[in-house]
Amino acid sequence: MMLYEKWLISVFLYLALALHPANAKGRYNISFAQLDTCDSIEIDKFAGYAYKDFFMIHTLDNNNILPNERLHLKFYVLTSMDAHILLSVTNHPRPEDRVYEIVIGAGGDTFSTIRTNMGMKRVSTNQDIELLSVYEPTPIEIVQTKDGDLYVYIPGFKKEPLLHYMDPSPLNINYISFSTFGMNSARWFYDCAFDGFTNEMEREQHEQSVEDRLLDALIYRASNSSLPSNLTEVQFNFQMQSLAYDPSSAHLHARMQLMMHWHDDRLRWQPESYGRLVSFEHPLLQIWTPHLVILNGALESLGTALKDFELRVYSNGNVSLMANNWEATTWCVDTERNWPDERINCDIQLGIDQNQVKIALTHDNERKPLAPNEHVNTPSGWTFVKIAVVHVENATTLRYTPKGILQTMSGDVAIGFTLHRNGNFYRLVFAMPLYACEIFLGLSFLLRGYRRGALILIVVMLTAWGLMYLTRHASPHYVPPLMSAYQHIMRASVYCYLLHIAIMWLERYPPRAKAPAWLLSLMNWSPLRLFLGLRISDSTEFCDSQARPWRQLAKILNNGSFIGVNICFIILNTTDISAH
């Protein structure tokens, strides 16, 4: 892209020269033929707001400095807006250091300003617009007097200074640097012979360090980060750090330290030629790296997986990539349908997407994903039982389907996790209220009147509370057995409360009609009374049943329901609860 920017600026220059004679002058009376006598520096649009190249200012042999001046500079710029000039004491100014930052054509070429810190603290502003252009150079002249006055002129625009700042503590300027802002590019011309400013400044020369020489050599050999020849596999290993599963969204969240290794024969070097360096890492290193993709990724993990990593190159051509705190989110659906005792298998499917070139992922078995007795954080109600790395069974050689959908192919791998929910906790929390409700319902048959009704209502409230909290933790995709047990208790409590109302009605407000003969015979049947725990019908009981049959019916209903409800509870405990 930098070559493209240079080509574009050159095209503008050639077009300007082709449309006008070489000695044609623009609104500032500067011709392109005159600029041929200048040195220049280009700032591409990817440089952004950063001062990288610094120039040393010549103060002794600059013939344009007048007796009352500290500094007198003149240069020219081709840009559309945001021409930044930095005057500083050192060549490594910090953000908090005092500097003179001059910006011509800021805000889309709508104003100009002087700032005493990089990016802040304006001390002078001018609202003249359209001072800059990419078709004709804009001259800029800077003068600093010994009294602390800083003047900025645009020769040919007006005689008065464009900007002026009186500094009570003037800086002794030693360096100057140029920059732009955003995606804007610029070309600066300095030390021009035609205006007499030939000894103003000199680009600071830095002797390359061993690391810089090796960095340039590796970037050059990497051939624009192209794929190494004969590369067929990339090895990887990982160290688990945390694992969490969210059944409500069916998401598996994993965090680990991921390392990848491959060989690039182009990146070999002789350690003796580079200060005996046998390994090298640098944030500006530009070499080929695998485009790792998560094939079953969800949310932000869909597609490209490696976003923040470190590279280390070895003198024998081996390359290591390490991603600390690498996070992945994948889909994993709970199909067990036996909450809270699910045991499910989830995985993270990984592959390399390299323009239909098959590059296999191979797990380095020498390093296990878990060291002995290593603790892995599990910030959810699940623990993992087993980790395994397997190859994905898929014979296709295409990374994308005909519809452009990402798919698995031969050479991909899956990191599999076997997860088990911590069911003991949920059973303890939700099963104990069930047992308490069963006991309360059993005791309610021994009470009479309003105390019985109150105890049954307590059971209804406990059951409703348990169901309410159960829906917050259980899977909403099916009805778990424990929820069915709550439903049975709820039905039993409703039946017991209706029975309580019926018994109170039979005892206190019995029907006036006589009981049918078959009902009297049934109530006096000895086997039934023996089964229900009632006294065998003698002459006294017989007379009582004949006189008050509905009270006897209430006793039979109460005792029969007590036995029936307890039988239901026994079946429930042995099937729905104890099965867990």
C-alpha positions in Angstrom: 0.0 0.0 0.0 2.9 2.4 0.7 4.1 1.8 -2.9 0.6 2.5 -4.1 0.6 5.8 -2.2 3.9 6.8 -3.7 2.6 6.0 -7.1 -0.5 8.0 -6.6 1.3 11.1 -5.5 3.7 10.7 -8.4 0.7 10.5 -10.8 -0.6 13.8 -9.4 2.8 15.4 -9.9 3.0 14.1 -13.5 -0.5 15.2 -14.3 0.2 18.6 -12.9 3.3 18.9 -15.0 1.5 17.5 -18.1 -1.3 20.0 -17.8 0.9 23.0 -17.0 4.4 24.0 -18.1 7.2 22.9 -15.7 7.7 26.5 -14.6 4.0 27.1 -14.0 3.2 28.4 -10.6 0.1 28.0 -8.4 -1.6 30.3 -6.0 1.5 30.3 -3.7 3.9 31.0 -6.6 5.6 27.6 -6.2 6.3 25.4 -9.3 6.9 21.7 -9.4 10.1 22.3 -11.2 11.4 24.2 -8.2 10.5 21.3 -5.9 12.9 19.1 -7.9 15.7 20.8 -6.0 14.3 19.7 -2.6 14.6 16.6 -0.5 11.3 15.0 0.4 9.6 12.6 2.8 6.3 10.7 2.2 3.8 9.7 4.9 1.4 7.0 3.7 -2.2 6.9 4.9 -1.6 3.9 7.2 0.9 5.8 9.3 -1.9 7.6 11.1 -1.2 10.2 13.8 2.3 9.2 14.8 5.7 10.9 14.6 8.2 8.3 13.5 11.0 10.0 11.5 12.8 12.9 13.3 15.1 15.4 11.7 18.0 17.2 13.4 17.8 21.0 13.0 21.0 22.8 11.9 21.4 26.0 14.0 25.0 26.9 13.2 25.1 26.7 9.4 21.6 27.9 8.6 22.2 31.2 6.8 18.6 32.3 7.1 18.6 32.8 10.9 18.5 36.5 11.7 20.3 37.9 14.8 17.1 37.9 17.0 16.0 34.4 15.9 16.5 31.0 17.4 14.9 29.1 14.5 13.9 29.8 10.9 12.6 26.9 8.8 10.8 26.7 5.5 9.3 23.7 3.8 6.4 22.7 1.5 3.6 20.1 1.7 1.2 18.3 -0.6 -1.8 17.0 1.2 -5.5 17.6 1.4 -5.7 18.3 5.2 -4.1 17.8 8.6 -0.5 18.8 8.0 1.1 18.1 11.4 4.6 19.5 12.4 6.2 18.7 15.7 9.0 20.8 17.1 10.6 19.1 20.2 13.7 19.1 22.4 14.3 15.4 22.1 13.6 12.8 19.4 11.5 10.7 21.8 8.9 13.1 23.2 6.5 11.6 25.7 2.8 12.6 25.7 3.2 14.8 28.7 6.3 16.6 27.4 6.1 20.3 26.3 6.5 20.6 22.6 5.3 22.9 19.8 2.8 21.0 17.6 1.7 23.0 14.6 -1.3 21.7 12.6 -2.2 23.4 9.2 -5.6 22.5 7.8 -7.0 20.7 10.8 -10.7 19.7 10.9 -10.9 18.9 7.2 -8.9 22.0 6.2 -11.1 24.4 8.2 -8.7 25.8 10.8 -5.0 25.8 11.9 -3.6 25.7 15.4 -0.5 25.7 17.7 -0.5 23.2 20.6 2.0 22.9 23.5 1.3 19.1 23.9 0.8 16.4 21.4 -2.9 16.5 20.6 -3.9 19.0 23.3 -3.6 22.4 24.8 -4.2 24.9 22.0 -2.5 28.2 22.4 -3.2 29.8 19.0 -6.0 29.2 16.4 -6.7 30.5 12.9 -10.0 30.0 11.1 -8.8 30.4 7.5 -9.9 27.5 5.3 -8.6 25.6 2.3 -5.0 26.3 2.8 -3.8 22.8 1.6 -4.1 20.9 -1.6 -2.8 17.7 -3.2 -2.3 19.4 -6.6 -0.2 22.4 -5.6 2.4 22.7 -2.8 1.6 24.8 0.3 4.7 26.7 1.7 5.1 26.8 5.5 7.6 29.1 7.2 8.3 28.8 11.0 10.2 31.4 13.0 11.1 31.3 16.6 12.6 34.4 18.2 14.9 34.7 21.2 12.1 36.5 23.0 9.9 33.4 22.9 7.6 34.4 20.0 6.7 31.5 17.6 5.4 32.6 14.2 3.9 30.4 11.5 3.6 32.0 8.0 2.0 30.8 4.7 4.1 32.8 2.1 1.9 33.9 -0.8 -1.3 33.7 1.3 -0.8 36.9 3.4 2.1 38.8 4.9 0.9 38.6 8.4 1.6 35.4 10.4 -1.0 32.8 10.2 -0.4 31.7 13.8 1.5 33.4 16.7 2.3 32.2 20.2 4.3 34.0 22.9 6.0 31.4 25.1 7.2 32.8 28.5 9.5 29.8 28.7 10.6 29.1 25.1 11.9 25.6 24.2 15.3 25.0 22.6 14.2 23.1 19.6 16.5 20.4 18.3 14.3 18.1 16.3 11.4 18.3 13.9 9.0 15.6 12.7 6.0 15.4 10.3 2.8 13.5 10.5 -0.9 13.5 9.3 -4.2 12.3 10.9 -6.5 9.5 10.2 -6.3 7.9 6.7 -4.7 10.9 5.1 -1.4 10.9 3.3 1.2 13.7 2.7 4.4 14.5 1.0 6.8 17.1 2.5 9.6 18.9 0.7 12.5 20.4 2.7 16.1 21.8 2.2 15.1 23.4 -1.1 17.9 25.0 -3.1 15.7 27.5 -5.0 14.7 29.5 -1.8 18.1 29.3 0.0 17.0 27.0 2.7 19.4 24.2 1.9 20.9 23.5 5.4 17.9 23.5 7.6 17.7 19.9 8.8 19.1 16.4 8.4 17.3 13.1 8.8 18.5 11.4 11.9 20.6 8.4 11.1 20.2 5.3 13.2 22.6 2.4 13.1 20.5 -0.7 12.8 20.6 -3.0 15.8 21.0 -6.8 15.5 17.3 -7.2 16.2 16.3 -4.7 13.5 18.6 -6.3 10.9 17.1 -9.7 11.7 13.6 -8.3 11.7 14.1 -6.9 8.2 15.7 -10.1 7.0 12.8 -12.3 8.2 10.1 -10.0 6.8 11.9 -10.0 3.4 12.4 -13.8 3.4 8.7 -14.3 4.4 7.7 -13.1 1.0 4.7 -10.9 2.0 3.6 -13.5 4.6 3.0 -16.1 2.0 2.4 -19.8 2.7 5.7 -21.8 3.3 6.3 -24.4 0.6 5.7 -28.1 1.4 3.9 -27.2 4.6 1.3 -30.0 5.2 0.7 -29.9 8.9 0.7 -27.6 12.0 1.2 -29.1 15.4 -0.6 -27.7 18.4 -1.0 -28.3 22.2 -3.0 -26.6 24.8 -3.2 -26.1 28.6 -6.7 -25.9 30.0 -7.5 -22.9 32.3 -11.3 -22.8 32.7 -14.4 -24.5 31.3 -18.0 -23.5 31.7 -21.3 -24.7 30.2 -24.5 -22.8 29.9 -27.4 -25.2 29.1 -30.0 -22.5 28.6 -28.1 -21.1 25.6 -26.3 -24.4 24.7 -22.9 -22.6 24.8 -19.6 -24.1 26.0 -17.1 -21.5 27.1 -13.4 -22.6 27.2 -10.3 -20.7 28.1 -6.8 -22.1 27.6 -3.3 -21.4 26.6 -2.9 -22.5 22.9 0.4 -23.1 21.2 1.0 -23.9 17.6 4.2 -25.1 15.9 5.3 -25.3 12.2 8.4 -25.1 10.1 9.3 -22.5 7.5 12.6 -23.2 5.9 12.8 -19.6 4.5 13.3 -18.2 8.0 16.6 -19.9 8.8 19.6 -17.8 9.8 23.1 -18.2 11.1 23.2 -17.2 14.8 26.8 -16.0 14.3 25.6 -13.3 11.8 23.1 -11.9 14.2 24.7 -11.6 17.6 24.3 -15.4 18.3 20.6 -15.1 18.5 19.0 -18.5 18.3 15.4 -17.3 18.8 13.6 -14.1 18.0 10.3 -12.4 18.7 9.1 -8.9 17.8 5.7 -7.2 17.7 6.3 -6.0 14.1 7.2 -9.5 12.8 5.3 -10.2 9.6 5.3 -13.8 8.6 2.8 -16.4 7.6 0.5 -17.6 10.4 -2.2 -20.3 10.2 -5.7 -19.0 9.7 -7.3 -21.0 12.5 -11.1 -21.3 12.5 -13.6 -22.7 14.9 -15.9 -24.8 12.8 -18.7 -25.0 15.4 -18.1 -21.6 17.0 -20.8 -19.5 18.4 -21.1 -15.7 18.9 -17.7 -14.0 18.6 -15.9 -17.3 18.2 -17.5 -18.0 14.8 -14.8 -18.0 12.1 -11.4 -16.6 12.8 -10.1 -17.8 16.1 -6.6 -16.2 16.5 -6.8 -12.5 17.3 -4.1 -11.9 19.9 -1.0 -14.0 19.9 2.8 -13.9 20.2 5.3 -15.3 17.6 8.7 -16.7 18.2 11.0 -17.8 15.3 14.1 -20.1 15.8 17.2 -20.1 13.8 16.5 -23.6 12.4 13.2 -22.3 10.8 10.8 -23.5 13.5 8.0 -21.1 14.4 6.0 -21.1 17.6 2.7 -19.2 18.1 1.4 -18.8 21.6 -2.1 -17.4 22.5 -2.4 -16.8 26.2 -6.0 -16.8 27.6 -7.3 -18.0 24.3 -11.1 -18.2 24.5 -13.6 -20.2 22.5 -17.4 -20.4 22.6 -19.1 -23.4 20.8 -22.5 -24.9 20.5 -23.2 -27.9 22.7 -26.8 -29.2 23.1 -27.9 -31.2 26.1 -29.6 -34.3 24.8 -29.6 -36.5 28.0 -33.0 -35.2 29.3 -32.4 -36.4 32.8 -31.7 -33.2 34.8 -29.9 -32.9 37.2 -27.8 -35.9 36.2 -26.8 -35.1 32.6 -23.5 -36.4 31.3 -22.9 -34.8 27.9 -20.1 -34.6 25.3 -19.0 -31.2 23.9 -16.2 -30.4 21.6 -14.3 -27.5 19.9 -13.8 -28.3 16.2 -10.6 -26.6 14.8 -9.3 -26.4 11.3 -7.0 -24.2 9.1 -8.5 -22.2 6.3 -5.8 -21.6 3.8 -7.4 -20.9 0.4 -8.4 -24.5 -0.2 -4.9 -25.7 0.6 -5.1 -28.8 2.9 -3.1 -28.2 6.1 -3.7 -30.8 8.8 -3.8 -30.0 12.5 -1.9 -32.5 14.6 -2.0 -32.7 18.4 1.4 -32.8 20.1 1.0 -35.8 22.4 4.2 -35.1 24.3 2.4 -32.4 26.2 -0.9 -33.3 27.8 -3.8 -30.8 28.1 -3.8 -31.3 31.9 -0.9 -31.8 34.2 -1.3 -34.3 37.1 -3.3 -32.8 40.0 -3.8 -29.6 38.0 -6.8 -27.5 39.0 -9.0 -26.1 36.2 -11.5 -23.4 37.1 -15.1 -24.5 36.4 -17.3 -21.4 37.0 -20.6 -23.2 36.3 -22.6 -26.1 37.8 -20.6 -28.6 35.7 -17.4 -30.5 36.0 -15.5 -32.2 33.2 -14.6 -35.8 33.5 -12.4 -36.4 30.4 -10.6 -34.5 27.7 -9.7 -36.1 24.3 -8.3 -34.8 21.0 -9.7 -36.7 18.0 -9.6 -36.2 14.2 -12.9 -35.2 12.6 -14.2 -37.9 10.3 -14.9 -36.1 7.1 -13.4 -37.1 3.7 -14.1 -33.8 1.9 -11.2 -31.7 0.7 -13.2 -28.4 0.5 -13.4 -25.9 3.3 -16.6 -24.3 2.1 -19.8 -25.8 0.7 -21.1 -24.7 -2.7 -23.2 -22.2 -0.8 -20.1 -20.7 0.9 -20.8 -22.2 4.3 -17.8 -23.2 6.5 -17.5 -27.0 6.9 -15.2 -29.6 8.3 -12.6 -31.3 6.1 -10.0 -34.0 6.4 -7.2 -32.9 8.7 -9.4 -31.1 11.2 -9.4 -32.0 14.8 -11.9 -31.8 17.7 -11.0 -31.2 21.4 -13.7 -33.2 23.2 -14.9 -32.7 26.7 -17.1 -35.0 28.8 -19.1 -32.9 31.2 -21.2 -34.0 34.2 -23.5 -31.7 36.1 -23.1 -31.4 39.9 -26.4 -33.2 40.5 -25.9 -33.7 44.3 -26.3 -30.0 44.9 -29.6 -29.8 43.1 -31.0 -33.0 44.6 -30.2 -31.7 48.0 -31.8 -28.3 47.4 -34.9 -29.5 45.5 -35.6 -33.0 46.9 -35.6 -32.1 50.6 -38.7 -29.8 50.2 -40.4 -32.7 48.5 -39.8 -35.0 51.5 -41.0 -32.3 53.8 -44.2 -31.8 51.8 -44.9 -35.6 51.9 -44.5 -35.6 55.7 -46.8 -32.5 56.1 -49.5 -34.1 54.0 -49.3 -37.3 56.0 -49.6 -35.3 59.3 -52.6 -33.4 57.9 -54.7 -36.6 58.0 -54.3 -36.6 61.8 -55.6 -33.1 62.3 -59.0 -31.6 62.1 -60.5 -28.3 61.3 -58.6 -25.2 60.3 -55.2 -26.6 61.4 -55.5 -29.3 58.8 -56.3 -26.7 56.1 -53.4 -24.5 57.1 -50.9 -27.4 57.0 -52.1 -28.3 53.5 -51.8 -24.7 52.3 -48.2 -24.7 53.6 -47.5 -27.7 51.4 -49.1 -25.9 48.4 -46.9 -22.9 49.0 -43.7 -25.0 49.4 -44.5 -26.8 46.2 -45.2 -23.7 44.3 -41.9 -22.1 45.5 -40.0 -25.2 44.5 -41.5 -25.2 41.0 -40.7 -21.5 40.6 -37.1 -21.9 41.4 -36.8 -25.2 39.6 -37.7 -23.5 36.3 -34.7 -21.2 36.8 -32.3 -24.0 36.9 -33.8 -27.0 35.0 -33.7 -27.2 31.2 -36.7 -25.7 29.6 -36.6 -28.1 26.6 -38.2 -30.9 28.5 -39.9 -31.8 31.8 -37.3 -33.4 34.1 -38.3 -36.2 36.5 -37.8 -34.0 39.5 -40.2 -31.5 38.1 -42.7 -34.3 37.6 -42.4 -35.2 41.3 -43.3 -31.6 42.2 -46.3 -31.9 40.0 -47.4 -35.1 41.7 -47.0 -33.4 45.1 -49.0 -30.4 43.9 -51.8 -32.6 42.7 -51.8 -34.6 46.0 -52.0 -31.4 48.0 -54.9 -30.1 46.0 -56.7 -33.4 46.4 -56.0 -33.3 50.2 -57.4 -29.8 50.4 -60.6 -30.7 48.5 -60.9 -33.8 50.8 -60.6 -31.6 53.8 -63.5 -29.4 52.6 -65.6 -32.5 51.9 -64.9 -34.0 55.3 -65.8 -30.7 57.1 -69.0 -30.6 55.1 -69.9 -34.3 55.9 -69.2 -33.8 59.6 -70.7 -30.3 60.2 -73.3 -29.9 57.5 -74.3 -33.5 56.6 -77.0 -34.1 53.9 -80.5 -34.5 55.2 -81.2 -37.4 52.9 -80.8 -40.9 54.1 -77.8 -42.9 52.9 -78.5 -45.6 50.4 -78.6 -49.2 51.6 -75.6 -50.2 49.5 -73.6 -47.4 51.1 -74.6 -48.6 54.6 -73.6 -52.1 53.7 -70.3 -51.0 52.4 -69.5 -49.0 55.5 -70.3 -51.9 57.7 -68.3 -54.4 55.7 -65.8 -55.8 58.1 -62.9 -56.5 55.7 -63.0 -52.8 54.5 -63.1 -51.5 58.1 -60.2 -53.7 59.1 -58.2 -52.5 56.0 -58.9 -48.9 56.9 -58.0 -49.3 60.6 -61.5 -48.8 61.8 -63.3 -50.8 64.6 -65.2 -53.8 63.4 -68.9 -52.9 63.3 -70.7 -54.1 66.5 -74.1 -53.2 67.7 -73.0 -49.8 68.9 -71.1 -48.9 65.7 -73.9 -50.3 63.6 -76.5 -48.1 65.4 -74.2 -45.1 65.0 -73.7 -45.7 61.3 -77.4 -46.0 60.9 -78.0 -42.8 62.8 -75.1 -40.7 61.4 -74.0 -42.4 58.2 -72.3 -39.3 56.7 -69.9 -39.0 59.7 -68.8 -42.6 59.2 -68.4 -41.9 55.5 -66.0 -39.0 56.4 -63.9 -41.4 58.5 -63.7 -43.9 55.7 -62.7 -41.3 53.2 -60.1 -39.9 55.5 -58.5 -43.2 56.3 -58.7 -44.5 52.7 -57.2 -41.3 51.3 -54.4 -41.5 53.9 -53.5 -45.0 52.8 -53.8 -44.1 49.0 -51.7 -41.0 49.3 -48.9 -42.8 51.1 -48.9 -45.5 48.6 -48.5 -42.9 45.9 -45.6 -41.3 47.8 -43.9 -44.6 48.1 -44.1 -45.2 44.4 -43.0 -41.7 43.7 -39.9 -42.0 45.9 -38.9 -45.3 44.4 -39.3 -44.1 40.7 -39.0 -40.4 40.2 -36.7 -39.4 43.1 -34.7 -42.4 44.1 -33.9 -43.0 40.4 -31.5 -40.1 40.6 
